C-alpha cells in the first residue's frame, strides 16, 4: 500500500490513551497507516507520580511529544481538537485545520473542576504548588487537622489515600500528630479493588491513625467545615483537600451523556458513529484510570488495524486494574479484575505482579517509557 493510499488515522489527545493507541498501531499495522497526533501540550507528563511532589520528591517525569510522535511515525499537530464532521470524516482543530480521516480516535481525557468552593482541589498538573505549603504547615505543627474528601461520583480515588498516608508518615517523621480524615462515597476504602485489597488498605489507614468515613456524601459550605450525609454529621478541620469533579470533553459532532462523556461499545467505537473511536477518561466508563485507558486503547488500535486490512483479532478490554499505592514508605501493589465498576478477584502485595513495575500498567506505553528512562540513565 502506497503512502498516498494508506489508511489515515487521526488521534486526538496527548495522554496515556492517545499514546498507547499510537504505539499499538505502530506495532500492529504501521506499514498500512499514516498517523496524525493532535495535542496542544508539548510534553507528556507521567502525572500519576505527581502526588509525591509536595513531599519534596522529584517532579513527575516529562517526555517531549515531538519525540514520541517521531518514534511512532506520526505527524504531531500542535493544536487543540475542536469538533468532528462525522459525515465528511473530517476532524477540525481550534486553529481551523481540517484533518481528513479513515478512523478517528478521541482520547481527550476528562475535564477536572472544583467540586467544593472551600477546599483545595487536587490538580495533578501542579501538585507541588497546591499542597507544598500545607505539608510544611503539618510538619511545623501549624495545621492540626486535615480532611481528604472525594465528591460523587468518584472516578479514581487512589490519590486521596496516597496523600493521606504520605501526610501521616511525614507528620510522624516530624513528631507531629495531626488528625487526618478521609471522607469518601465508596462503600469501603478503595472498594474498586475488591474486598481483600480494600480490607488491607483499611488496616493500613487505621494503623497510620487515619479515620475513614465511607458511604458518605459531602458538602463543604464554609472553609474547614465538612458536612457529611447521611446523618448531617459535621467535621471541623484546619484544611480540606478534595478530588476534582470530572466531566467529559463534550466533543461537538459526536454523542455524549449528560456530563459530556462519550458512549462506546466493547470495541471502542463511539455509539452510532462509524469510524470514530474513543478511549480513556473521555469515555462513559465509570472507572477513570490510566491502566484502564490503556486497555481500551489497545482494543481501539486492534479495531482500526482490522479496518486498515491487518490480520488482527479484536479483543475487548480485560478491565484489569493495577495500582501502585504510594504510602510514604514502601509502596503496595493492588490488582483486581473489574466488572460493572467494582472489583473482584483482588490482591495486594509488597512486590509488583506486573512488568515493568510502574504506576500505570500499559502494554505498549509502559515498556516504551521504561526503555527511554533506561537510555536516559
Residue frames as qw, qx, qy, qz and C-alpha x, y, z in Angstrom:
[[0.000, 0.890, 0.457, 0.000, 0.00, 0.00, 0.00],
 [0.437, 0.439, -0.020, 0.785, 1.49, 3.34, -1.00],
 [0.186, -0.229, -0.428, 0.854, 1.78, 6.36, 1.26],
 [0.261, -0.049, -0.220, -0.939, -0.88, 8.10, -0.88],
 [0.647, -0.233, -0.522, -0.504, -3.39, 5.31, -0.34],
 [0.340, -0.011, -0.824, 0.454, -2.53, 4.38, 3.24],
 [0.397, -0.668, -0.621, -0.099, -5.21, 4.35, 5.91],
 [0.092, 0.528, -0.197, 0.821, -5.43, 7.76, 7.61],
 [0.564, -0.550, -0.587, 0.187, -5.75, 7.73, 11.41],
 [0.008, -0.641, 0.173, -0.748, -6.17, 10.88, 13.48],
 [0.585, -0.394, -0.627, 0.331, -5.64, 10.57, 17.25],
 [0.129, -0.769, -0.015, -0.625, -6.89, 13.47, 19.37],
 [0.719, -0.690, 0.020, -0.085, -5.07, 13.74, 22.68],
 [0.402, 0.656, -0.554, 0.318, -1.63, 13.67, 24.24],
 [0.549, -0.511, 0.513, -0.418, -2.16, 11.44, 27.28],
 [0.431, -0.247, 0.867, -0.039, -2.00, 7.75, 28.10],
 [0.696, 0.408, 0.562, -0.180, -4.88, 6.59, 25.90],
 [0.508, 0.823, -0.125, -0.219, -3.67, 8.55, 22.87],
 [0.059, 0.703, -0.704, -0.088, -0.06, 7.40, 23.14],
 [0.540, -0.099, 0.830, -0.098, -0.98, 3.79, 23.87],
 [0.714, 0.575, 0.335, -0.215, -3.19, 3.82, 20.74],
 [0.393, 0.834, -0.352, -0.163, -0.39, 5.24, 18.61],
 [0.167, -0.544, 0.822, 0.001, 2.19, 2.77, 19.91],
 [0.654, 0.118, 0.729, -0.167, -0.18, -0.18, 19.49],
 [0.676, 0.694, 0.132, -0.208, -0.99, 0.86, 15.91],
 [0.159, 0.772, -0.599, -0.142, 2.74, 1.13, 15.18],
 [0.318, -0.313, 0.894, -0.045, 3.17, -2.47, 16.28],
 [0.621, 0.311, 0.680, -0.235, 0.02, -3.82, 14.62],
 [0.585, 0.627, 0.481, 0.181, -0.14, -2.11, 11.23],
 [0.229, -0.696, 0.124, 0.670, 2.46, 0.63, 10.83],
 [0.264, -0.112, 0.651, 0.703, 3.06, -0.10, 7.14],
 [0.087, 0.553, 0.765, 0.318, -0.64, 0.37, 6.36],
 [0.192, -0.856, -0.446, 0.179, -1.21, 3.66, 8.18],
 [0.273, 0.450, -0.123, 0.842, -0.48, 7.34, 8.25],
 [0.444, -0.604, -0.580, 0.318, -0.85, 8.75, 11.75],
 [0.063, 0.596, -0.058, 0.798, -1.58, 12.26, 12.97],
 [0.461, -0.441, -0.626, 0.448, -1.46, 13.07, 16.68],
 [0.048, -0.708, -0.168, -0.685, -3.38, 16.23, 17.67],
 [0.603, -0.560, -0.440, 0.361, -2.42, 17.71, 21.04],
 [0.030, 0.950, -0.010, 0.310, -1.92, 21.21, 22.47],
 [0.629, -0.723, 0.273, 0.081, 0.62, 20.06, 25.05],
 [0.407, 0.734, -0.543, -0.016, 4.29, 19.90, 24.13],
 [0.083, 0.374, -0.885, 0.265, 5.02, 17.18, 26.69],
 [0.771, -0.320, -0.493, -0.246, 3.54, 14.01, 28.09],
 [0.158, -0.545, 0.593, -0.571, 3.79, 14.09, 31.88],
 [0.505, -0.129, -0.851, 0.069, 3.73, 10.95, 34.00],
 [0.312, -0.524, 0.084, -0.788, 1.11, 12.61, 36.18],
 [0.830, -0.378, -0.385, -0.142, 0.30, 9.53, 38.27],
 [0.709, -0.106, -0.377, 0.586, 3.58, 10.16, 40.14],
 [0.080, 0.581, -0.040, 0.809, 2.88, 13.86, 40.75],
 [0.653, -0.672, -0.264, -0.228, 1.20, 13.01, 44.08],
 [0.796, -0.279, -0.203, 0.498, 4.72, 12.76, 45.57],
 [0.399, 0.564, 0.005, 0.723, 5.80, 16.26, 44.55],
 [0.325, -0.827, 0.014, -0.460, 4.54, 18.14, 47.67],
 [0.843, -0.526, 0.090, 0.069, 6.72, 15.83, 49.80],
 [0.131, -0.827, 0.481, 0.261, 9.98, 17.06, 48.19],
 [0.748, 0.059, 0.601, 0.275, 10.29, 14.22, 45.68],
 [0.168, -0.182, 0.521, 0.817, 11.39, 14.93, 42.13],
 [0.527, 0.368, 0.025, -0.766, 8.77, 16.25, 39.75],
 [0.821, 0.280, 0.486, -0.107, 6.88, 13.76, 37.60],
 [0.441, -0.189, 0.604, 0.636, 8.88, 12.79, 34.52],
 [0.487, 0.712, 0.117, -0.491, 8.06, 14.62, 31.30],
 [0.581, 0.019, 0.664, 0.471, 8.60, 13.37, 27.77],
 [0.174, 0.419, -0.253, -0.854, 8.56, 15.59, 24.63],
 [0.723, 0.409, 0.462, -0.310, 5.57, 14.68, 22.47],
 [0.497, 0.738, -0.342, -0.303, 7.51, 15.52, 19.33],
 [0.004, 0.482, -0.876, -0.027, 10.00, 12.76, 20.13],
 [0.521, 0.112, 0.802, -0.271, 7.25, 10.23, 20.88],
 [0.659, 0.625, 0.150, -0.389, 5.47, 11.14, 17.64],
 [0.322, 0.685, -0.614, -0.223, 8.73, 10.66, 15.75],
 [0.221, -0.291, 0.926, -0.098, 9.25, 7.25, 17.34],
 [0.549, 0.315, 0.732, -0.252, 5.77, 6.03, 16.33],
 [0.268, 0.141, 0.657, 0.690, 5.99, 7.56, 12.85],
 [0.058, 0.787, 0.612, -0.052, 3.22, 10.09, 13.46],
 [0.190, 0.500, 0.089, 0.840, 2.85, 13.72, 12.46],
 [0.248, -0.484, -0.581, 0.606, 2.36, 15.89, 15.55],
 [0.001, -0.667, -0.361, -0.652, -0.28, 18.58, 15.06],
 [0.284, -0.177, -0.518, 0.787, 0.31, 21.08, 17.87],
 [0.316, -0.263, -0.220, -0.885, -3.26, 22.30, 18.26],
 [0.382, 0.062, 0.705, -0.595, -6.40, 21.78, 20.32],
 [0.022, 0.266, 0.903, 0.338, -9.09, 19.49, 19.00],
 [0.279, 0.051, 0.087, -0.955, -12.39, 21.25, 18.25],
 [0.715, 0.228, 0.317, -0.580, -15.07, 19.16, 16.56],
 [0.360, -0.037, 0.887, 0.288, -15.94, 16.29, 14.24],
 [0.611, 0.349, -0.177, -0.688, -17.76, 16.29, 10.92],
 [0.579, -0.122, 0.804, -0.059, -18.64, 12.62, 11.00],
 [0.736, 0.567, 0.315, -0.195, -20.49, 12.65, 7.69],
 [0.514, 0.814, -0.270, 0.010, -17.48, 14.01, 5.78],
 [0.917, -0.205, -0.083, 0.333, -14.98, 12.24, 8.04],
 [0.372, 0.609, -0.181, 0.677, -13.06, 15.41, 8.85],
 [0.561, -0.580, -0.391, 0.443, -11.64, 16.40, 12.24],
 [0.154, 0.851, 0.055, 0.499, -11.38, 20.13, 12.96],
 [0.575, -0.184, -0.399, 0.690, -8.88, 21.88, 15.24],
 [0.160, -0.804, -0.338, 0.461, -9.21, 25.15, 17.12],
 [0.189, -0.511, 0.302, 0.782, -6.95, 26.95, 14.66],
 [0.602, 0.557, -0.013, -0.571, -9.16, 25.91, 11.74],
 [0.066, 0.385, -0.868, -0.306, -7.15, 22.99, 10.37],
 [0.870, 0.119, 0.037, -0.478, -9.17, 20.25, 8.67],
 [0.140, -0.428, 0.892, 0.047, -7.84, 16.71, 9.07],
 [0.806, 0.107, -0.336, -0.474, -9.49, 14.04, 6.89],
 [0.329, -0.373, 0.837, -0.230, -9.55, 10.60, 8.46],
 [0.596, -0.010, -0.732, -0.331, -10.40, 6.99, 7.76],
 [0.644, -0.495, -0.567, 0.134, -10.51, 6.40, 11.51],
 [0.048, -0.686, 0.221, -0.692, -10.57, 8.95, 14.32],
 [0.618, -0.305, -0.641, 0.337, -9.67, 8.30, 17.97],
 [0.244, -0.792, 0.028, -0.559, -10.92, 10.66, 20.68],
 [0.749, -0.245, -0.460, 0.408, -8.59, 10.39, 23.68],
 [0.068, 0.701, -0.044, 0.709, -9.01, 13.84, 25.19],
 [0.295, -0.043, -0.710, 0.638, -9.34, 12.78, 28.82],
 [0.241, -0.755, -0.609, 0.049, -11.78, 14.14, 31.38],
 [0.102, 0.648, -0.034, 0.754, -12.19, 17.77, 32.42],
 [0.463, -0.363, -0.636, 0.499, -11.50, 18.38, 36.13],
 [0.118, -0.644, -0.062, -0.753, -13.21, 21.18, 38.01],
 [0.025, -0.186, 0.692, -0.697, -13.52, 22.02, 41.71],
 [0.384, -0.445, -0.789, -0.178, -16.35, 20.18, 43.44],
 [0.432, -0.748, -0.426, 0.269, -16.19, 22.43, 46.50],
 [0.187, 0.893, -0.021, 0.408, -15.55, 26.16, 46.64],
 [0.370, -0.817, 0.347, -0.275, -13.99, 26.00, 50.12],
 [0.897, -0.244, 0.331, 0.162, -11.44, 23.24, 49.53],
 [0.028, -0.644, 0.626, 0.439, -8.08, 22.83, 47.83],
 [0.899, 0.337, 0.117, -0.254, -8.81, 20.82, 44.69],
 [0.654, -0.303, 0.585, 0.372, -6.21, 18.26, 43.65],
 [0.615, 0.757, -0.099, -0.195, -4.73, 19.00, 40.24],
 [0.880, -0.198, 0.286, 0.324, -2.03, 16.56, 39.18],
 [0.576, 0.663, 0.071, 0.472, -0.60, 19.16, 36.80],
 [0.127, 0.659, -0.305, 0.676, 0.55, 21.35, 39.73],
 [0.758, -0.468, -0.452, 0.033, 0.52, 19.27, 42.87],
 [0.580, -0.106, -0.331, 0.737, 3.58, 20.85, 44.46],
 [0.002, 0.308, 0.025, 0.951, 2.25, 24.39, 44.06],
 [0.571, -0.492, -0.349, -0.557, -1.10, 23.40, 45.57],
 [0.845, -0.466, -0.245, -0.096, 0.00, 21.30, 48.53],
 [0.627, 0.256, -0.429, 0.597, 3.62, 22.02, 49.41],
 [0.122, -0.483, 0.283, -0.819, 2.59, 24.76, 51.83],
 [0.806, -0.378, -0.077, -0.448, 0.05, 22.51, 53.52],
 [0.909, -0.031, -0.347, 0.229, 2.64, 19.77, 54.08],
 [0.361, 0.372, -0.390, 0.761, 5.05, 22.31, 55.53],
 [0.419, -0.481, 0.157, -0.754, 2.34, 23.58, 57.89],
 [0.927, -0.260, -0.206, -0.176, 1.64, 20.00, 59.02],
 [0.757, 0.173, -0.402, 0.485, 5.37, 19.40, 59.61],
 [0.198, 0.335, -0.344, 0.854, 5.68, 22.56, 61.69],
 [0.156, -0.370, -0.803, 0.441, 2.51, 21.97, 63.69],
 [0.186, 0.135, 0.017, -0.973, 0.51, 24.91, 62.30],
 [0.668, -0.018, -0.392, -0.633, -2.12, 22.54, 60.89],
 [0.303, -0.231, 0.837, -0.393, -3.59, 20.04, 63.34],
 [0.588, 0.304, 0.714, -0.230, -6.38, 18.54, 61.24],
 [0.202, 0.342, -0.567, -0.721, -6.87, 17.75, 57.55],
 [0.714, 0.293, 0.563, -0.296, -9.78, 16.17, 55.69],
 [0.005, 0.246, -0.744, -0.622, -9.19, 14.49, 52.34],
 [0.564, 0.370, 0.536, -0.508, -12.57, 14.21, 50.61],
 [0.141, 0.037, 0.802, 0.579, -13.99, 12.73, 47.41],
 [0.490, 0.227, 0.076, -0.838, -17.10, 14.06, 45.67],
 [0.604, 0.261, 0.751, -0.055, -19.72, 11.92, 43.97],
 [0.999, -0.031, 0.003, 0.029, -19.27, 10.17, 41.63],
 [0.348, -0.747, 0.518, 0.229, -15.65, 9.27, 42.23],
 [0.789, 0.537, -0.256, -0.155, -13.82, 8.10, 39.12],
 [0.773, 0.226, -0.453, 0.381, -10.43, 7.26, 40.68],
 [0.504, -0.843, -0.048, -0.182, -9.99, 7.71, 44.45],
 [0.869, -0.043, -0.216, 0.444, -6.39, 6.46, 44.88],
 [0.350, 0.524, -0.193, 0.752, -4.76, 9.93, 45.18],
 [0.428, -0.707, 0.098, -0.555, -6.62, 10.91, 48.35],
 [0.928, -0.367, -0.032, 0.046, -5.43, 7.74, 50.10],
 [0.749, 0.243, -0.132, 0.602, -1.87, 8.32, 48.94],
 [0.061, 0.658, -0.133, 0.739, -1.94, 11.93, 50.11],
 [0.680, -0.635, 0.029, -0.365, -3.45, 10.94, 53.47],
 [0.950, -0.204, -0.057, 0.228, -0.90, 8.17, 54.05],
 [0.621, 0.350, -0.119, 0.691, 2.09, 10.24, 52.98],
 [0.169, -0.727, 0.091, -0.660, 0.92, 13.19, 55.08],
 [0.817, -0.551, 0.010, -0.170, 0.57, 10.92, 58.12],
 [0.898, 0.003, -0.077, 0.433, 4.03, 9.47, 57.52],
 [0.366, 0.544, -0.118, 0.746, 5.61, 12.89, 57.12],
 [0.438, -0.728, 0.060, -0.524, 3.87, 14.15, 60.28],
 [0.921, -0.382, -0.035, 0.060, 5.11, 11.11, 62.21],
 [0.750, 0.256, -0.117, 0.598, 8.66, 11.74, 60.98],
 [0.133, 0.540, -0.138, 0.820, 8.42, 15.30, 62.35],
 [0.217, -0.224, -0.767, 0.561, 6.80, 14.23, 65.66],
 [0.363, -0.009, 0.001, -0.932, 3.57, 15.99, 64.70],
 [0.129, 0.238, 0.952, -0.144, 0.18, 14.40, 65.38],
 [0.364, 0.092, -0.152, -0.914, -2.48, 15.92, 63.11],
 [0.583, 0.272, 0.688, -0.336, -5.95, 14.44, 62.89],
 [0.159, 0.271, -0.655, -0.687, -6.29, 13.09, 59.34],
 [0.588, 0.312, 0.629, -0.401, -9.66, 12.01, 57.95],
 [0.031, 0.056, -0.745, -0.664, -10.63, 10.50, 54.60],
 [0.507, 0.384, 0.493, -0.594, -14.26, 11.00, 53.57],
 [0.066, 0.203, -0.779, -0.590, -15.43, 9.04, 50.54],
 [0.730, 0.106, -0.008, -0.675, -18.63, 7.89, 48.82],
 [0.509, 0.241, -0.820, -0.107, -17.06, 4.44, 48.39],
 [0.831, -0.411, -0.249, -0.280, -18.53, 1.61, 50.45],
 [0.815, -0.483, 0.102, 0.303, -15.00, 0.93, 51.81],
 [0.134, -0.792, 0.401, 0.441, -11.50, 2.28, 51.17],
 [0.162, 0.456, -0.734, -0.476, -10.52, 1.56, 47.55],
 [0.712, 0.136, 0.588, -0.358, -13.52, -0.74, 47.22],
 [0.671, 0.607, -0.237, -0.354, -12.93, -0.86, 43.47],
 [0.256, 0.518, -0.816, 0.015, -10.04, -3.27, 44.14],
 [0.752, -0.171, -0.608, -0.188, -12.33, -5.75, 45.89],
 [0.711, -0.674, -0.093, -0.181, -12.64, -6.97, 49.48],
 [0.873, -0.181, -0.109, 0.439, -9.16, -8.38, 50.05],
 [0.453, 0.320, -0.027, 0.831, -7.29, -5.27, 48.92],
 [0.248, -0.712, -0.143, -0.641, -9.83, -2.93, 50.49],
 [0.774, -0.613, -0.161, -0.016, -9.56, -4.56, 53.89],
 [0.767, -0.073, -0.083, 0.631, -5.77, -4.39, 53.74],
 [0.205, 0.493, 0.055, 0.844, -5.89, -0.69, 52.88],
 [0.503, -0.731, -0.194, -0.418, -8.38, -0.08, 55.69],
 [0.833, -0.443, -0.147, 0.297, -5.96, -1.71, 58.12],
 [0.583, 0.193, 0.001, 0.789, -3.09, 0.38, 56.76],
 [0.085, -0.662, -0.130, -0.733, -5.10, 3.58, 57.26],
 [0.693, -0.674, -0.187, -0.177, -6.11, 2.59, 60.77],
 [0.824, -0.249, -0.110, 0.497, -2.51, 1.79, 61.74],
 [0.395, 0.319, 0.044, 0.860, -1.46, 5.20, 60.42],
 [0.084, -0.416, -0.502, 0.754, -4.05, 6.86, 62.67],
 [0.186, 0.013, -0.380, -0.906, -6.23, 7.94, 59.74],
 [0.434, 0.331, 0.661, -0.515, -10.00, 7.96, 60.27],
 [0.048, -0.045, -0.730, -0.680, -12.02, 6.81, 57.25],
 [0.458, 0.373, 0.487, -0.643, -15.68, 7.74, 56.74],
 [0.078, 0.004, 0.828, 0.555, -17.17, 5.76, 53.85],
 [0.016, 0.572, 0.791, 0.216, -20.55, 5.72, 52.06],
 [0.160, -0.639, -0.306, 0.687, -20.57, 9.48, 52.57],
 [0.312, 0.738, 0.362, 0.476, -21.97, 12.36, 50.58],
 [0.490, -0.354, -0.192, 0.773, -20.08, 15.57, 51.31],
 [0.158, 0.911, 0.204, 0.322, -20.62, 19.31, 51.33],
 [0.544, -0.173, -0.207, 0.795, -18.05, 21.95, 52.26],
 [0.040, 0.885, 0.441, 0.146, -20.24, 25.02, 52.91],
 [0.092, -0.973, 0.189, -0.092, -17.51, 27.12, 54.51],
 [0.412, 0.615, -0.625, 0.249, -13.75, 26.93, 54.99],
 [0.068, 0.304, -0.852, 0.420, -12.81, 23.96, 57.18],
 [0.570, 0.050, 0.511, -0.642, -16.43, 22.88, 57.64],
 [0.251, 0.097, -0.878, -0.396, -17.34, 19.47, 56.18],
 [0.671, 0.012, 0.332, -0.663, -20.95, 18.28, 56.27],
 [0.077, 0.184, -0.961, -0.191, -21.40, 14.54, 55.84],
 [0.767, 0.042, 0.081, -0.635, -24.56, 12.73, 54.82],
 [0.459, -0.628, -0.483, -0.402, -26.35, 10.63, 55.83],
 [0.607, -0.500, -0.486, 0.381, -26.86, 11.92, 59.32],
 [0.037, 0.931, 0.035, 0.360, -25.89, 15.57, 58.82],
 [0.770, -0.444, -0.069, 0.453, -22.61, 14.91, 60.63],
 [0.204, 0.961, -0.137, 0.125, -20.13, 17.77, 60.76],
 [0.839, -0.129, -0.021, 0.529, -16.37, 17.78, 60.73],
 [0.002, 0.996, -0.087, -0.016, -14.38, 20.89, 61.61],
 [0.853, -0.052, 0.131, 0.502, -10.80, 20.85, 60.31],
 [0.238, -0.675, 0.176, 0.675, -8.00, 23.26, 59.53],
 [0.179, 0.439, -0.571, -0.670, -7.76, 22.30, 55.86],
 [0.788, 0.307, 0.477, -0.238, -9.88, 20.41, 53.30],
 [0.005, 0.435, -0.714, -0.549, -8.28, 18.75, 50.26],
 [0.730, 0.336, 0.436, -0.405, -10.63, 17.35, 47.62],
 [0.448, 0.106, 0.742, 0.487, -10.57, 15.32, 44.46],
 [0.212, 0.208, -0.236, -0.925, -11.94, 17.22, 41.46],
 [0.674, 0.421, 0.482, -0.369, -15.34, 16.68, 39.89],
 [0.273, -0.186, 0.725, 0.605, -14.92, 15.21, 36.42],
 [0.632, 0.580, 0.258, -0.445, -16.85, 15.86, 33.24],
 [0.751, 0.216, 0.500, 0.374, -16.32, 14.64, 29.70],
 [0.300, -0.205, 0.304, 0.881, -14.89, 16.65, 26.80],
 [0.396, 0.690, 0.447, -0.409, -18.34, 17.15, 25.19],
 [0.278, -0.203, 0.583, 0.736, -16.95, 16.99, 21.65],
 [0.510, 0.512, 0.067, -0.688, -19.10, 18.71, 19.05],
 [0.538, 0.415, -0.571, -0.461, -20.27, 16.32, 16.37],
 [0.476, 0.016, -0.879, 0.021, -20.38, 13.14, 18.43],
 [0.617, -0.607, -0.364, -0.344, -22.78, 11.99, 21.16],
 [0.202, 0.289, -0.666, 0.657, -22.18, 12.47, 24.86],
 [0.380, -0.528, -0.750, 0.121, -24.00, 11.67, 28.06],
 [0.222, -0.917, -0.304, -0.130, -25.35, 14.27, 30.48],
 [0.494, -0.786, 0.162, 0.335, -21.82, 15.03, 31.75],
 [0.313, 0.834, -0.368, -0.267, -20.11, 15.11, 28.36],
 [0.440, -0.364, 0.808, 0.145, -18.61, 11.61, 28.44],
 [0.478, 0.380, -0.549, -0.571, -18.57, 9.64, 25.18],
 [0.856, -0.041, 0.422, -0.296, -20.54, 6.37, 24.91],
 [0.260, 0.515, -0.763, -0.292, -18.62, 3.50, 23.31],
 [0.951, -0.026, -0.147, -0.269, -19.21, -0.16, 22.51],
 [0.863, -0.412, 0.254, 0.147, -16.96, -3.06, 23.51],
 [0.775, 0.293, 0.188, 0.528, -14.69, -2.44, 20.52],
 [0.362, -0.411, -0.051, 0.835, -14.22, 1.20, 21.47],
 [0.121, 0.380, 0.507, 0.764, -16.37, 2.63, 18.66],
 [0.190, 0.107, 0.289, -0.932, -18.43, 5.69, 19.54],
 [0.349, 0.408, 0.816, -0.216, -22.06, 4.65, 19.68],
 [0.444, 0.761, 0.448, -0.150, -23.77, 5.34, 16.36],
 [0.186, 0.906, -0.260, -0.278, -20.76, 7.00, 14.71],
 [0.949, 0.213, 0.081, 0.216, -18.84, 4.83, 12.20],
 [0.688, 0.440, -0.138, 0.561, -15.05, 5.12, 12.09],
 [0.094, -0.712, 0.303, -0.627, -14.88, 7.20, 15.27],
 [0.756, -0.225, -0.571, 0.229, -13.45, 5.60, 18.41],
 [0.235, -0.800, 0.243, -0.495, -12.78, 6.77, 21.95],
 [0.787, -0.111, -0.520, 0.313, -10.61, 5.57, 24.82],
 [0.362, 0.111, -0.443, 0.813, -9.66, 6.66, 28.31],
 [0.048, -0.371, -0.586, 0.719, -11.22, 9.11, 30.72],
 [0.270, 0.140, -0.237, -0.923, -13.22, 10.78, 27.92],
 [0.406, -0.170, -0.810, -0.388, -15.46, 7.70, 27.66],
 [0.607, -0.461, -0.021, -0.647, -18.53, 6.92, 29.74],
 [0.762, -0.105, -0.609, 0.193, -16.83, 4.01, 31.52],
 [0.502, -0.837, -0.154, -0.153, -17.15, 4.74, 35.23],
 [0.759, -0.478, 0.094, 0.433, -13.53, 3.99, 36.23],
 [0.345, 0.918, -0.159, 0.112, -11.08, 6.75, 35.30],
 [0.707, -0.536, 0.410, 0.211, -7.67, 5.08, 35.46],
 [0.189, 0.714, -0.547, -0.394, -4.62, 5.12, 33.21],
 [0.254, -0.187, 0.942, 0.114, -4.36, 1.35, 33.10],
 [0.495, 0.509, 0.673, -0.207, -7.99, 1.01, 32.01],
 [0.348, 0.819, -0.098, -0.445, -7.44, 3.76, 29.44],
 [0.006, -0.540, 0.774, 0.332, -4.52, 1.79, 28.02],
 [0.376, 0.125, 0.918, -0.001, -6.58, -1.40, 27.79],
 [0.478, 0.714, 0.393, -0.327, -9.35, 0.48, 25.96],
 [0.203, 0.789, -0.385, -0.434, -6.73, 1.97, 23.64],
 [0.239, -0.281, 0.897, 0.243, -5.36, -1.47, 22.79],
 [0.455, 0.438, 0.770, -0.089, -8.83, -2.62, 21.72],
 [0.351, 0.846, 0.088, -0.391, -9.33, 0.54, 19.66],
 [0.006, 0.654, -0.638, -0.407, -5.97, 0.01, 17.95],
 [0.353, 0.015, 0.925, 0.140, -6.91, -3.57, 17.10],
 [0.448, 0.658, 0.556, -0.238, -10.26, -2.44, 15.67],
 [0.265, 0.859, -0.175, -0.401, -8.56, 0.18, 13.49],
 [0.186, -0.455, 0.805, 0.331, -5.85, -2.22, 12.36],
 [0.463, 0.306, 0.831, 0.026, -8.60, -4.56, 11.11],
 [0.395, 0.830, 0.253, -0.302, -10.19, -1.67, 9.19],
 [0.090, 0.802, -0.463, -0.366, -6.81, -0.99, 7.62],
 [0.826, 0.379, -0.359, -0.212, -6.61, -4.60, 6.43],
 [0.054, 0.510, -0.817, 0.265, -4.30, -6.13, 9.03],
 [0.727, -0.172, -0.647, -0.151, -4.89, -9.71, 10.16],
 [0.033, 0.255, -0.616, 0.745, -5.54, -8.83, 13.80],
 [0.380, -0.503, -0.775, -0.033, -8.01, -10.23, 16.33],
 [0.195, -0.557, 0.092, -0.802, -10.03, -7.67, 18.27],
 [0.496, -0.298, -0.758, 0.302, -10.20, -8.48, 21.98],
 [0.304, -0.845, -0.220, -0.382, -12.42, -6.39, 24.29],
 [0.017, 0.653, -0.523, 0.547, -10.61, -4.72, 27.22],
 [0.563, -0.130, -0.783, 0.230, -9.84, -7.12, 30.05],
 [0.358, -0.742, -0.024, -0.566, -10.52, -4.29, 32.50],
 [0.797, -0.333, -0.342, 0.369, -7.96, -5.45, 34.99],
 [0.036, -0.939, 0.123, -0.321, -6.80, -2.58, 37.16],
 [0.788, -0.103, -0.292, 0.531, -3.36, -2.45, 38.68],
 [0.100, -0.935, 0.000, -0.341, -2.45, 0.27, 41.10],
 [0.587, 0.099, -0.463, 0.657, 0.72, 1.23, 42.93],
 [0.403, -0.861, -0.277, -0.139, -0.30, 2.75, 46.28],
 [0.391, 0.460, -0.379, 0.701, 2.28, 5.25, 47.49],
 [0.630, -0.627, -0.459, 0.017, 2.32, 5.27, 51.28],
 [0.200, -0.910, 0.291, -0.216, 5.29, 7.35, 52.39],
 [0.566, -0.457, 0.683, 0.070, 7.15, 4.09, 52.98],
 [0.200, -0.096, 0.881, 0.418, 7.39, 1.09, 50.68],
 [0.522, 0.120, -0.238, -0.810, 4.66, 1.13, 48.04],
 [0.547, 0.105, 0.801, -0.222, 1.96, -1.51, 47.86],
 [0.181, 0.155, -0.692, -0.681, 0.70, -3.11, 44.66],
 [0.532, 0.269, 0.604, -0.529, -3.02, -3.72, 44.16],
 [0.198, 0.125, -0.720, -0.653, -4.78, -5.51, 41.35],
 [0.477, 0.296, 0.703, -0.437, -8.28, -6.62, 40.53],
 [0.041, 0.245, 0.744, 0.620, -10.41, -7.62, 37.60],
 [0.222, 0.281, 0.372, -0.857, -13.43, -5.37, 37.44],
 [0.032, -0.391, -0.789, -0.472, -16.96, -5.57, 36.16],
 [0.238, -0.784, -0.516, -0.250, -19.72, -3.06, 36.49],
 [0.008, -0.807, 0.181, -0.563, -17.35, -0.63, 38.21],
 [0.659, -0.633, 0.326, -0.242, -16.47, -2.86, 41.18],
 [0.189, 0.591, -0.784, -0.001, -13.57, -5.19, 41.89],
 [0.948, -0.189, 0.146, -0.212, -13.31, -8.93, 42.31],
 [0.937, 0.103, -0.037, 0.330, -10.53, -11.48, 42.47],
 [0.085, 0.934, -0.211, 0.275, -8.34, -8.83, 44.06],
 [0.848, -0.215, -0.218, 0.432, -4.93, -8.94, 45.70],
 [0.059, -0.964, 0.210, -0.154, -2.50, -6.64, 47.46],
 [0.921, -0.010, -0.100, 0.377, 1.22, -7.42, 47.53],
 [0.403, -0.791, 0.171, 0.428, 4.55, -5.94, 48.60],
 [0.331, -0.281, 0.635, 0.639, 6.05, -6.74, 45.21],
 [0.486, 0.408, -0.191, -0.749, 4.64, -5.85, 41.79],
 [0.680, 0.153, 0.716, -0.045, 2.74, -8.53, 39.91],
 [0.633, 0.739, 0.225, 0.054, 3.29, -6.84, 36.53],
 [0.555, -0.343, 0.299, 0.697, 6.28, -5.68, 34.49],
 [0.384, 0.282, -0.457, 0.751, 7.70, -3.15, 34.20],
 [0.355, -0.543, -0.683, 0.336, 6.68, -2.33, 37.80],
 [0.084, 0.157, 0.038, 0.983, 5.43, 1.19, 37.08],
 [0.255, 0.244, 0.527, -0.773, 2.40, 3.09, 38.33],
 [0.673, 0.431, 0.019, -0.601, 0.50, 2.88, 35.05],
 [0.527, -0.084, 0.819, 0.210, 0.46, -0.61, 33.55],
 [0.597, 0.652, -0.013, -0.467, 0.14, -0.28, 29.77],
 [0.919, 0.121, 0.335, 0.167, 1.07, -2.99, 27.27],
 [0.655, 0.548, 0.126, 0.504, 2.88, -0.67, 24.84],
 [0.008, 0.906, -0.087, 0.414, 3.41, 2.66, 26.61],
 [0.688, -0.695, 0.209, -0.014, 4.94, 1.31, 29.83],
 [0.847, -0.108, 0.276, 0.442, 7.83, -0.62, 28.19],
 [0.470, 0.698, 0.143, 0.522, 8.36, 2.26, 25.74],
 [0.202, -0.913, 0.133, -0.330, 8.79, 4.78, 28.57],
 [0.818, -0.506, 0.241, 0.131, 10.86, 2.33, 30.57],
 [0.803, 0.244, 0.204, 0.504, 13.22, 1.93, 27.61],
 [0.216, 0.829, 0.016, 0.516, 13.52, 5.71, 27.29],
 [0.518, -0.822, 0.167, -0.166, 14.23, 6.06, 31.02],
 [0.888, -0.250, 0.242, 0.301, 16.92, 3.39, 30.86],
 [0.642, 0.499, 0.147, 0.564, 18.54, 5.08, 27.88],
 [0.058, -0.905, 0.036, -0.421, 18.49, 8.42, 29.70],
 [0.689, -0.689, 0.226, -0.008, 20.22, 6.90, 32.73]]
